[in-house]
Amino acid sequence: MTFGVIVGNRGFFPDHLAQSGRTEMLAAIERAGYKAVSPTPEETKFGAVETRTEAARCADLFKRNRDSIDGIIVTLPNFGDERAIADTLRLADLRVPVLVQATPDTPGRMTIRDRRDSFCGKMSACNNLAQYGIPYSLTARHTEAPDSEIFQHDVNWFAAVCRVTRGLRRLRIGAIGARPAAFNTVRYSEKILEANGISVEPIDLSEILGRIERMSDTTAQPKLDQIQRYVSTDSVPANALLKMAKLGTVIDQWMAQTEVTISAVQCWTSLEEYFGVVPCTVMSMMSENLMSSACEVDICGVVGMHALQLASQTPSALLDWNNNYGDDPDKAVCFHCSNLPKHFFKDVRMDFQEIIAGTVGRENTYGTCVGQVKSGPMSYARFSTNDREGKIQGYLGEGEFTDDSLETFGGAGVVRIPKLQQLLRYICEHGFEHHVAANLSNVASAVREATTRYLGWSVYQHE
């Protein structure tokens, strides 16, 4: 993660603050584990930006580093020149997230030598960015010192915003198989996604099965070894494991060839009837490796998984809002058959898919990852294409997985979400799907900032 850094300066105010402020900001970015691109004191006065000429030099520097800069931090150690800041961003035209930070004054250092006035300058800088039509983000507090704990939290939050923004632009998704006929709920507009920089690369399930038919057992052996290391397979027949390994190998090869990042897979009930396993473990392993994979060809569902994973840098899952939990209005059971990543479970084992075993036979449904979700924080998100209005919309929020007891099959956990009944009403009133992406983290704010402010999606955050 690399940030471009614009150090604001204004000659009416103490410019030694720009010099020290630049040093402090670069140190704070490095301490947080990120890289920085900023003019040197040899390129501009103190390495800051005040004049039109300095703005052009800084913009040229940013353009030369376009491919590596994920976001830009504007730091105001004094009032700063609002025009130079806005001009730099306009001239560079990187179209990446922007964070505006202002350093606070110290009550005992308010003389003409040391008074910053960045408290006021931040408003002027933001006013100019608004005039220029440049979207920007703000720190949690109006003024924060670069070496403060709260700014460290903010720069990590901003890094998550940058990861989501970059990751959802020019995203390529693999659609493996057709949408199951019984699941109208996962319909989506490929054209609306494409208009938002998200491409879908389809492959027919017959092509996957044809490639498997031609594959030798030896070719699938490395994937078989990975599966057996990944999850307990003691009760699973060897022939089922080999089928899973071949399926996983073909999908891996196809995704690499087509340069797709994440996937959604047809399941019910073609793979079970005509191939003899469920793809759950293969998909679980992909999600565990941060290559999110959703079932039932839920393309928009995997977009939500990917957004949460980009923000947290941990695996995401796709779940059903599935059951009430007793009489508690703020609790529910989230469930899938399941293809949840191992990261989600207290303990996990491979088993068969109990729901469709009665239809296609138990011997054709091995491959689920079964267990209870461990307790911890939960962020959730759902995005959909609104075909009537030609836009992407969604909702997100935070809650927690609890330790409440649950005796069921598949992968499941009890969630507690404040004002859950209001959220459920919102989902139903706006016609959202029963699938929801989940992540064991608190990243909803970063995902909303990226998707609304920088991608232009219409997203509701449940509080």
Summary of the structure (lengths in Angstrom):
residues: 463
radius of gyration: 25.2
end to end distance: 29.6
largest distance: 82.2
contacts: 1713
relative contact order: 0.10
helix: 42%
strand: 24%
